[in-house]
Amino acid sequence: MKHYDVVVVGKGASQYIISKAAQKYDEIAVIDSPPIGGTCMNFGCIPTKTLVYPADRIRDIVNSDQLGIDADMKDANFIEQLKKVRKARQKNRQSQQEYLDQTVNIDYYSGEGYFTDKYTLEVKGQKLSGDKIFLANGARPFIPPIRGVEDIDYLTNESILELTQKPKSIIIVGGGYISLEYAHILSAFGIDITVLERQDRLMSNMEPEISKLLEKEVRKFADLRLNTTAREISSGDGITVIADSPEGQRKIQGERLFLATGRKSNADTLNLENTNIKVDEREYIKVNRYLETDQKKVWAIGDIIGKDMLKHIANHEARIAWHNANNPEKKEMRYHASPKVIFTHPEIGSVGLTEKQARKGHSILIGKARFNSVRKGSIMKDYKGFVKVIVNKKDRKLLGFHIIGPQASILLQEAALVIANRGKIDYIINSIHTFPALSEIVLKPLLNLEEPEK
């Protein structure tokens, strides 16, 4: 059995930790189940945004008549786009493999690692131990216990990227961010989409006004069915889903089925019963504010801890965990300013507290502004998108910023910076915003603050 200074399980968001370890220590082990590289690179952020970009351009062309442009969408080859995604993904995998192979003080173990003792892991019969262990082996698609699902060749966010033939129609079960991004992508490429969401509104953790507009816009490119729960699935001539709906039990038919019903922690693959590491009620690994597990010298980051399951947040967790593992003065991982973005159509961004959350313990002011209230938004003919801000009345600190509209992912960052540093709205108000640019929409609602209705 070989002993290492650092053992890292999972090579996704842990890349920062691996790089730093290679600079500081002599013996590093990296354990990763194929395919190498983690969820973001293989199945998540990178592939989906590679598909979102052309989908956005397709919608620009289709909707160009509102700008007085007569344009036709002649061809949008979805399968060719998937081929490009897979080609780029293979290149990235090769690059990651080469890094591990060429870094002399790193041993790479390809396979599923699990604990046999507190600080001992096994991979394909090989045992290894470490002084410091970092767990970052992520999560996988959650498959709901719907009757008949085990007999169906269903799609997930992983398998959909392997399609070689374009389906005519897809039923998506679930209405979260994965569902909404793929509903946008697939429908833009000419696939008929039905979305089944069991709750009464989309993205119920977001502002109600955003959910309302999102629902209206999604209905333009998908058959959206709220308050609808899939009970049974069968195949024959395509897929048939029997679902409970407000109108009673309904049969919904499509060519393929896409399950976007959440994520499941990979903690259950680690044999944690051989350690002191604990999981929470959702089976995600428990960590404290320093990202330490219940076992000394073991840290966990990313999807496997089930906090905010986004790559940029996992990357920040990696920096915090590495610092705490190597410095006497610890840093806390804070989630109060975690930016959350959904790359659907239109884009949605959120950072900080919602109005409902802020009302608990704060006297607040609310500001709103539509995109067309600034000149660039008016030029773009965006009459729907808007921004909503939540401000602490007592000290003028920005508590929350919520946006739906074009470039939401970019516009969100200015507010995220202020909230991360617990700053006042004066940082934004006293800065000069470019005219005519969409960045003015960040400023505009702060000039329209009002006390909310009780």
C-alpha positions as CSV (number, residue, x, y, z in Angstrom):
1,M,0.0,0.0,0.0
2,K,1.4,3.4,-1.0
3,H,1.1,6.4,1.3
4,Y,0.5,9.9,0.0
5,D,0.7,13.5,1.3
6,V,-2.6,14.3,-0.4
7,V,-5.3,12.1,-1.8
8,V,-8.0,13.7,-4.0
9,V,-11.2,11.8,-4.9
10,G,-12.9,13.2,-8.0
11,K,-11.2,15.4,-10.7
12,G,-13.7,18.1,-11.4
13,A,-13.7,21.2,-9.2
14,S,-10.7,19.7,-7.3
15,Q,-8.3,20.8,-10.1
16,Y,-7.2,23.8,-8.0
17,I,-6.4,21.5,-5.1
18,I,-4.5,19.1,-7.3
19,S,-2.5,21.9,-8.9
20,K,-1.6,23.4,-5.5
21,A,-0.8,20.0,-4.0
22,A,1.6,19.3,-6.9
23,Q,3.5,22.5,-6.2
24,K,3.7,21.8,-2.4
25,Y,4.0,18.1,-1.8
26,D,6.0,15.1,-3.1
27,E,3.3,12.5,-3.3
28,I,-0.2,13.1,-4.6
29,A,-2.9,10.6,-5.6
30,V,-5.9,11.5,-7.8
31,I,-8.8,9.0,-7.9
32,D,-11.5,9.6,-10.6
33,S,-14.1,7.4,-12.1
34,P,-14.2,7.5,-15.9
35,P,-14.8,9.7,-17.7
36,I,-12.1,11.9,-16.4
37,G,-12.9,15.5,-15.6
38,G,-16.1,15.7,-13.6
39,T,-19.7,16.7,-14.3
40,C,-19.1,20.2,-15.5
41,M,-16.7,19.3,-18.3
42,N,-18.4,16.1,-19.3
43,F,-22.1,16.6,-18.9
44,G,-22.9,19.9,-17.3
45,C,-21.8,23.5,-17.8
46,I,-19.5,23.2,-20.7
47,P,-21.6,20.9,-23.0
48,T,-24.9,22.7,-22.2
49,K,-23.5,26.2,-22.7
50,T,-21.9,25.0,-26.0
51,L,-25.5,24.1,-27.0
52,V,-27.1,27.2,-25.4
53,Y,-25.1,29.6,-27.5
54,P,-26.3,28.4,-30.9
55,A,-29.8,28.0,-29.4
56,D,-29.8,31.7,-28.4
57,R,-28.6,32.6,-31.9
58,I,-31.5,30.6,-33.4
59,R,-34.0,32.5,-31.3
60,D,-32.4,35.8,-32.4
61,I,-33.0,34.8,-36.0
62,V,-36.5,33.5,-35.5
63,N,-37.5,36.6,-33.5
64,S,-35.7,39.1,-35.7
65,D,-39.0,40.4,-37.2
66,Q,-39.4,42.5,-34.0
67,L,-36.4,44.5,-35.2
68,G,-37.7,44.9,-38.7
69,I,-35.4,42.2,-40.1
70,D,-36.9,39.5,-42.4
71,A,-34.8,36.4,-41.8
72,D,-35.4,32.7,-42.3
73,M,-34.0,29.8,-40.2
74,K,-32.9,27.5,-43.0
75,D,-31.1,24.8,-41.0
76,A,-30.1,24.0,-37.5
77,N,-28.5,20.6,-37.3
78,F,-28.8,19.4,-33.7
79,I,-26.8,16.1,-34.2
80,E,-23.9,18.1,-35.8
81,Q,-23.9,20.3,-32.7
82,L,-23.7,17.2,-30.5
83,K,-20.8,15.9,-32.5
84,K,-19.0,19.2,-31.9
85,V,-19.7,18.9,-28.1
86,R,-18.4,15.3,-28.0
87,K,-15.2,16.2,-30.0
88,A,-14.4,19.2,-27.7
89,R,-15.1,17.0,-24.7
90,Q,-12.7,14.3,-25.9
91,K,-10.0,16.9,-26.4
92,N,-10.5,18.2,-22.9
93,R,-10.4,14.7,-21.4
94,Q,-7.1,14.1,-23.3
95,S,-5.7,17.3,-22.0
96,Q,-6.6,16.4,-18.4
97,Q,-5.1,13.0,-18.8
98,E,-1.9,14.4,-20.2
99,Y,-1.6,16.8,-17.2
100,L,-1.8,13.9,-14.7
101,D,0.5,11.7,-16.7
102,Q,3.1,14.4,-17.1
103,T,3.1,15.7,-13.5
104,V,5.8,13.5,-11.9
105,N,4.6,13.7,-8.3
106,I,0.9,12.7,-9.2
107,D,-0.3,9.1,-9.4
108,Y,-3.7,8.8,-11.2
109,Y,-6.0,6.0,-10.3
110,S,-8.8,5.5,-12.8
111,G,-11.8,3.9,-11.1
112,E,-14.2,4.2,-8.2
113,G,-12.5,4.8,-4.9
114,Y,-13.9,3.8,-1.6
115,F,-12.8,3.8,2.0
116,T,-11.6,0.5,3.7
117,D,-10.5,2.4,6.8
118,K,-10.5,6.0,8.0
119,Y,-7.6,7.1,5.9
120,T,-7.3,4.1,3.5
121,L,-9.0,3.9,0.1
122,E,-9.2,1.1,-2.5
123,V,-9.4,1.4,-6.2
124,K,-9.7,-1.7,-8.3
125,G,-7.9,-3.8,-5.7
126,Q,-5.1,-1.2,-5.1
127,K,-5.0,0.3,-1.6
128,L,-3.6,3.8,-0.8
129,S,-3.6,6.1,2.2
130,G,-3.2,9.8,2.7
131,D,-2.3,12.5,5.3
132,K,-4.9,14.9,3.8
133,I,-7.9,13.7,1.9
134,F,-10.2,15.8,-0.3
135,L,-13.6,14.4,-1.4
136,A,-14.9,15.9,-4.6
137,N,-16.6,13.1,-6.5
138,G,-19.8,14.9,-7.1
139,A,-23.4,13.7,-7.8
140,R,-25.3,11.9,-10.5
141,P,-28.8,12.1,-12.0
142,F,-31.6,11.1,-9.5
143,I,-34.0,8.6,-11.1
144,P,-37.4,8.9,-9.4
145,P,-39.3,5.7,-8.5
146,I,-42.0,6.1,-11.2
147,R,-43.7,2.9,-12.1
148,G,-42.2,1.4,-15.3
149,V,-39.2,3.7,-15.5
150,E,-36.8,0.8,-15.1
151,D,-38.1,-0.6,-18.5
152,I,-37.6,2.6,-20.4
153,D,-34.6,3.8,-22.4
154,Y,-34.8,7.2,-20.8
155,L,-32.4,10.2,-21.3
156,T,-30.6,12.2,-18.6
157,N,-28.3,15.2,-18.8
158,E,-25.5,12.6,-19.4
159,S,-27.0,10.3,-22.0
160,I,-28.7,13.0,-24.1
161,L,-25.3,14.1,-25.3
162,E,-24.8,10.7,-26.9
163,L,-27.8,11.0,-29.3
164,T,-27.0,10.2,-32.9
165,Q,-30.6,10.7,-34.2
166,K,-32.7,13.7,-33.5
167,P,-36.0,12.9,-31.8
168,K,-39.2,14.6,-33.1
169,S,-40.5,15.1,-29.5
170,I,-39.2,14.7,-25.9
171,I,-41.1,14.7,-22.7
172,I,-39.1,16.2,-19.9
173,V,-40.0,15.2,-16.3
174,G,-39.0,18.0,-13.9
175,G,-39.0,21.7,-14.1
176,G,-35.6,22.7,-12.6
177,Y,-32.7,24.4,-14.2
178,I,-31.5,21.4,-16.1
179,S,-35.0,20.9,-17.6
180,L,-35.4,24.6,-18.5
181,E,-32.0,24.9,-20.2
182,Y,-32.6,21.8,-22.2
183,A,-36.2,22.8,-23.0
184,H,-34.7,26.0,-24.5
185,I,-31.9,24.1,-26.4
186,L,-34.0,21.3,-27.8
187,S,-37.0,23.3,-28.9
188,A,-34.7,25.8,-30.6
189,F,-33.4,22.9,-32.7
190,G,-36.9,22.0,-33.7
191,I,-37.8,19.3,-31.2
192,D,-41.3,19.4,-29.7
193,I,-40.9,19.7,-25.9
194,T,-43.4,18.9,-23.1
195,V,-42.3,19.8,-19.6
196,L,-44.0,18.1,-16.6
197,E,-43.5,20.0,-13.3
198,R,-45.2,18.8,-10.2
199,Q,-45.2,22.2,-8.4
200,D,-47.6,25.0,-9.2
201,R,-44.9,27.3,-10.5
202,L,-41.5,27.1,-12.1
203,M,-38.4,27.7,-9.9
204,S,-40.4,28.2,-6.8
205,N,-37.2,29.2,-4.9
206,M,-37.0,32.3,-7.0
207,E,-39.0,35.5,-6.9
208,P,-42.6,35.0,-7.8
209,E,-42.5,37.7,-10.4
210,I,-39.6,36.0,-12.2
211,S,-41.4,32.6,-12.0
212,K,-44.5,34.2,-13.6
213,L,-42.7,35.8,-16.5
214,L,-40.6,32.6,-17.0
215,E,-43.7,30.5,-17.2
216,K,-45.1,32.8,-19.9
217,E,-42.0,32.7,-21.9
218,V,-41.4,28.9,-21.6
219,R,-44.9,28.3,-22.9
220,K,-43.8,30.0,-26.2
221,F,-41.5,27.1,-26.9
222,A,-42.7,24.2,-24.8
223,D,-45.9,22.5,-23.7
224,L,-45.6,23.4,-20.0
225,R,-47.8,21.4,-17.6
226,L,-47.6,22.6,-14.0
227,N,-49.1,20.7,-11.0
228,T,-48.5,17.5,-13.0
229,T,-46.9,14.4,-11.5
230,A,-45.7,11.4,-13.6
231,R,-47.1,8.2,-12.1
232,E,-46.4,5.6,-14.8
233,I,-44.3,5.3,-17.9
234,S,-44.6,2.8,-20.7
235,S,-43.1,2.3,-24.1
236,G,-44.4,1.0,-27.4
237,D,-44.9,3.4,-30.2
238,G,-42.8,6.0,-28.4
239,I,-43.2,6.9,-24.8
240,T,-46.5,7.2,-22.8
241,V,-46.5,9.0,-19.5
242,I,-49.6,8.7,-17.3
243,A,-49.7,11.7,-15.0
244,D,-51.9,13.3,-12.4
245,S,-52.9,16.8,-13.4
246,P,-55.4,19.5,-12.3
247,E,-57.7,18.1,-15.0
248,G,-57.3,14.6,-13.7
249,Q,-55.2,11.7,-15.0
250,R,-53.8,12.3,-18.4
251,K,-51.8,10.4,-21.0
252,I,-48.9,12.3,-22.5
253,Q,-47.1,10.9,-25.5
254,G,-43.7,11.6,-27.1
255,E,-40.8,9.9,-28.9
256,R,-38.3,10.1,-26.0
257,L,-38.3,10.6,-22.2
258,F,-35.9,12.9,-20.4
259,L,-35.6,12.7,-16.7
260,A,-34.5,16.0,-15.1
261,T,-35.7,15.3,-11.6
262,G,-32.7,16.4,-9.5
263,R,-29.3,15.1,-8.4
264,K,-28.1,12.3,-6.0
265,S,-24.9,12.5,-4.0
266,N,-22.1,10.1,-4.9
267,A,-21.3,9.8,-1.2
268,D,-23.0,6.3,-1.2
269,T,-20.1,5.0,-3.3
270,L,-17.4,5.8,-0.7
271,N,-18.3,3.2,1.9
272,L,-18.3,5.9,4.6
273,E,-19.4,3.4,7.2
274,N,-15.6,2.6,7.4
275,T,-14.9,6.2,8.5
276,N,-16.2,8.9,10.9
277,I,-17.5,10.9,8.0
278,K,-21.2,11.7,8.3
279,V,-23.9,12.5,5.8
280,D,-27.0,14.6,6.2
281,E,-30.7,13.6,5.8
282,R,-30.3,13.9,2.0
283,E,-27.2,11.7,2.0
284,Y,-24.8,14.6,1.2
285,I,-21.5,14.7,3.1
286,K,-21.8,17.0,6.1
287,V,-19.1,19.7,6.4
288,N,-18.7,22.7,8.8
289,R,-18.1,26.3,7.7
290,Y,-14.5,25.4,7.0
291,L,-15.5,22.5,4.7
292,E,-14.1,20.0,7.2
293,T,-15.9,16.7,7.5
294,D,-16.5,14.9,10.8
295,Q,-13.2,13.2,10.3
296,K,-10.0,15.1,10.9
297,K,-7.9,15.9,7.8
298,V,-10.7,15.1,5.4
299,W,-12.4,17.9,3.5
300,A,-15.3,17.8,1.0
301,I,-16.3,20.2,-1.7
302,G,-18.6,20.5,-4.7
303,D,-21.8,18.6,-5.5
304,I,-21.1,15.9,-3.0
305,I,-21.8,18.3,-0.1
306,G,-25.1,19.4,-1.7
307,K,-24.8,23.1,-1.0
308,D,-25.2,25.3,-4.0
309,M,-24.5,22.8,-6.8
310,L,-22.8,25.0,-9.3
311,K,-19.3,24.9,-10.7
312,H,-18.2,28.4,-9.8
313,I,-19.3,27.8,-6.2
314,A,-17.4,24.4,-6.1
315,N,-14.3,26.2,-7.5
316,H,-14.5,28.7,-4.6
317,E,-15.0,25.8,-2.1
318,A,-11.8,24.3,-3.5
319,R,-9.9,27.4,-2.7
320,I,-11.3,27.6,0.8
321,A,-10.7,24.0,1.6
322,W,-7.1,24.1,0.3
323,H,-6.4,27.2,2.4
324,N,-7.8,25.6,5.5
325,A,-5.9,22.4,5.0
326,N,-2.6,24.3,4.8
327,N,-2.9,27.3,7.1
328,P,-3.5,27.8,10.8
329,E,-5.8,30.7,10.3
330,K,-9.0,29.3,8.7
331,K,-11.3,30.9,6.3
332,E,-15.1,30.4,6.3
333,M,-17.0,29.3,3.2
334,R,-19.8,31.8,2.8
335,Y,-22.8,31.2,0.5
336,H,-24.6,34.5,1.1
337,A,-23.5,35.9,-2.3
338,S,-23.5,32.8,-4.5
339,P,-24.6,33.8,-8.0
340,K,-27.2,31.5,-9.5
341,V,-27.9,31.6,-13.2
342,I,-30.2,29.6,-15.5
343,F,-29.3,29.8,-19.1
344,T,-32.8,29.3,-20.5
345,H,-34.7,31.8,-22.6
346,P,-34.7,34.4,-21.2
347,E,-31.7,34.1,-18.9
348,I,-32.3,34.3,-15.2
349,G,-29.9,35.4,-12.5
350,S,-30.1,35.6,-8.7
351,V,-27.8,36.5,-5.9
352,G,-28.5,37.1,-2.2
353,L,-31.8,37.0,-0.4
354,T,-35.2,36.8,-2.0
355,E,-37.9,39.2,-0.7
356,K,-39.5,36.5,1.4
357,Q,-36.1,35.6,3.0
358,A,-35.2,39.3,3.6
359,R,-38.5,40.1,5.4
360,K,-37.3,37.8,8.2
361,G,-35.2,40.0,10.3
362,H,-34.9,43.0,8.0
363,S,-36.9,46.2,7.3
364,I,-36.6,46.3,3.5
365,L,-37.0,48.5,0.5
366,I,-37.8,47.1,-3.0
367,G,-36.8,48.4,-6.3
368,K,-37.8,47.3,-9.8
369,A,-37.0,48.3,-13.3
370,R,-37.8,46.8,-16.7
371,F,-35.2,46.4,-19.4
372,N,-36.9,48.9,-21.7
373,S,-36.6,51.6,-19.0
374,V,-33.0,52.0,-20.1
375,R,-32.2,53.0,-23.6
376,K,-30.3,49.9,-24.7
377,G,-33.2,47.7,-23.5
378,S,-35.6,49.8,-25.5
379,I,-33.4,49.6,-28.6
380,M,-33.3,45.8,-28.2
381,K,-37.1,45.8,-28.0
382,D,-37.0,43.9,-24.7
383,Y,-40.3,44.9,-23.1
384,K,-40.5,41.9,-20.7
385,G,-37.3,41.5,-18.8
386,F,-36.8,43.2,-15.4
387,V,-34.6,43.6,-12.4
388,K,-35.8,43.4,-8.7
389,V,-33.5,44.5,-5.8
390,I,-34.0,44.1,-2.1
391,V,-32.3,46.7,0.1
392,N,-31.9,46.9,3.9
393,K,-33.7,50.1,4.9
394,K,-31.6,50.7,8.0
395,D,-28.1,50.7,6.5
396,R,-28.8,50.7,2.7
397,K,-26.9,47.4,2.2
398,L,-27.9,45.4,-0.9
399,L,-29.5,42.2,0.2
400,G,-30.7,40.6,-3.0
401,F,-30.6,41.1,-6.7
402,H,-32.8,39.2,-9.2
403,I,-32.9,39.5,-12.9
404,I,-34.6,38.0,-15.9
405,G,-33.7,39.1,-19.4
406,P,-30.8,39.2,-21.9
407,Q,-27.3,38.9,-20.5
408,A,-28.5,38.3,-17.0
409,S,-25.5,36.2,-16.2
410,I,-23.2,39.1,-16.9
411,L,-25.3,41.9,-15.4
412,L,-25.6,39.9,-12.2
413,Q,-21.9,40.2,-11.3
414,E,-21.8,43.8,-10.3
415,A,-24.5,43.1,-7.6
416,A,-22.8,39.9,-6.6
417,L,-19.6,41.9,-5.8
418,V,-21.4,44.3,-3.6
419,I,-23.4,41.6,-1.7
420,A,-20.3,39.5,-1.3
421,N,-18.6,42.4,0.5
422,R,-21.8,43.3,2.4
423,G,-21.7,46.7,0.7
424,K,-24.2,49.5,0.5
425,I,-26.1,50.4,-2.7
426,D,-24.0,53.6,-2.8
427,Y,-21.2,51.6,-4.4
428,I,-23.4,51.1,-7.4
429,I,-25.3,54.4,-7.3
430,N,-22.1,56.5,-7.0
431,S,-20.4,54.7,-10.0
432,I,-21.0,56.0,-13.5
433,H,-22.7,53.4,-15.8
434,T,-22.0,53.4,-19.5
435,F,-24.7,54.9,-21.7
436,P,-26.4,53.4,-23.7
437,A,-25.5,49.9,-22.3
438,L,-27.5,47.2,-20.5
439,S,-25.4,47.8,-17.4
440,E,-27.6,50.7,-16.6
441,I,-30.3,48.2,-15.6
442,V,-28.2,47.4,-12.5
443,L,-28.5,51.0,-11.4
444,K,-32.1,51.8,-12.4
445,P,-34.0,49.8,-9.7
446,L,-31.9,51.3,-7.0
447,L,-33.3,54.7,-7.9
448,N,-36.8,53.4,-7.6
449,L,-36.8,52.1,-4.0
450,E,-40.1,51.8,-2.2
451,E,-41.4,50.1,0.9
452,P,-43.1,46.9,0.0
453,E,-46.7,46.1,0.8
454,K,-47.2,44.4,4.1
